[in-house]
Amino acid sequence: MTKSASASLPKTFDAAVSELEAIARQMETGSLSLEQALEQYQRGLVLLRHCQDKLGAADQQIRILEGETPVPFGADDPGVGNGARS
């Protein structure tokens, strides 16, 4: 992998997507040399994997949050329904 393709990853998901979009626009113009196109393609793959990892982590976090036991509406007292009275 070339030096620029392995350059540091953007700090945010949105920044990575923006860079990917810029690479796609640049490659669509057809103005890059073969070497530049390959370099940009490699960088795009790095960014794509980074975005996939971020989305996977977000999906996992959502699954964990959805798996938490919800508190029923109107249950003011945690002991309601288990026979406990004060």
N, C-alpha and C positions, 0 to 999 in steps of 0.2 A: 504494500500500500504506500502511496506517495505521502510526502510530508503534509501537504495541505488536506488530503483526504482524512488523515488521522489527527488533524488539528483538534483542539479542545471542542467539546460539544457545547451548544448553546445552553444557557442556564434555564430557559423556560421551554415548554412544549411549543408555545406560540412562536417563539423565535426560531425554533428548529423547522417548523412548518413554513415560516416565511422564507427561510433560507432554501428549503426544498423547492418552493415555488419559484424563487429566483433562478435556481439551477435549471429547472424545467424550462422556463422562458428563454434562458440563455441557450440551452441546447436546441430548442425549437427553431431558433433563428438560423441555425446551420453555419454560423460564422466562426465556430471554434475549430481549431486544428484537431487532428485525431488525438494527439497527446492531451490537449486541453479537455476534449470531450471525455476521454477516458478518466482523467483526473476528476472532473466534475461528476461523472457517473459514480466513481468510487466514493466521493464525498457524499453524494446522494444516498448511496447504500448505507453508509455510516449513520446519516441523519434518519433515514427510514427505520433502521433498527432501533435507534434511540427513541424515536416516536412510538414505535411498537412497544418498547419496554415501558415507557411512561403510561401508555394506554392500558397495558396489562396490569401495571401497579394500581392504576385508578380503578380498574374493573375489580381487582382483588379487594381493594378497600371498600368499594360499594357492596360487594358480596358479604364482607364481614359486617358492615353496618346494617345491611338488610337482615342478617342472621341474628341480630340482637333481639331479645324478647321484648316486644312492644308492651307498653303499659296500657291496659284497657281504659277507654274513655270513662270518666266518672268514678274511677277507682281512687278516691281521696286517701283511703287508708290502705297501706300495703297488706294489712291483715284481713281485709274484706274478702269474703268468700272462702276462707280457710277455717271458719268456725271460731276464730279468736274474737273475743269481745272484751272491751275494757270496762 
